[in-house]
Amino acid sequence: VMDVVTKKLVANLVHSWESIIHLEASKVNDETNPQLANIAEPEEMLLVARFNLDFGKETGSFYFVLPYSMVEPIKQQLELGASRPD
């Protein structure tokens, strides 16, 4: 189930950012313990988006975490806003 959710999330993420930057995402690994996820240096700022998932009786949270250094190169474009393709 998580593979299906992850694939849909990544496809929607790529689509939502296409007016700002071309993304190519690939899954490298899963980590269920956030203390073991090593995605940035300890002192680096992180951008965190939390999504609540509801599958009927089952609910949970999904965190999408990006090191600030990944967003910094396009910061000016994000501040200006993206033009929507027609």
N, C-alpha and C positions, 0 to 999 in steps of 0.2 A: 504494500500500500504506500509506503513512504517513497518508493522509487517513482510511482505514478504521480504523487503529489509533488515531488522534487522536479520531475521533468516538466510538469505543467507550470510550476512556479518559475523555473528558469526560462521557459519559452515566453511567458508573460513578461518577465523582467527584461529580456532582450527586446521584445516588442515595445515595451513602454519607454525604453531608453533610445530607440532607433532615431528619433528626431534630434538627439544630442550627440550620440556617439555610437559607432558600430561595435557591438559586443559579440564575442565568441566565448561562450561559457562551456565548461566541461566539468563533470563531477570527478573529483580525485579520490575522495574518501568520505566516510561518515564518522562523526564523533558524537556520542550521546552525552559525554561528560565534558561540560564547557571548560573545566579546569585543565583538561588535556589538549584542548584545541590551541595550537600554536600558529596564529595567523599574523602576528605582528610583534614588534619589540614590546617589552613590558611597559615602557613609558609612552608608547604611541597612542594617540587618541583614536577611538573607534567610533564608527557610525553603526548604530544598532536599530534594526526595525523588527518589531515583534508582531507576529500574526497569531491570532487565536484560531485554532482549527476545531471544527465541530463535525463529527461523524456520527450523528445520532446519539447513541449512548456514550460514545467515547469523545473526549475533548482533550486538547493539549495546546501547547504553544510551539511556534516555530520561530526561531531567531535567525535573521539574516544579518551578518556582521561583515562590515568592510573596514579595512584600515583607512584612515583619513588620507594617507599617501596615495591611495588608488583614485580618490575623488579630486584631490588637489589640482592635478593638471587640467581638469575641466571646470574648475570652480568658477571662473569668470563666465563661461557659457551658461552654467547653471544659474548664476545670479542674473544674467540678462534674460534668461528664459529661452525656450526652444520654439522654433517656428513649427507649427504642425503641418505635415505634408497633406496636400489636398487629395 
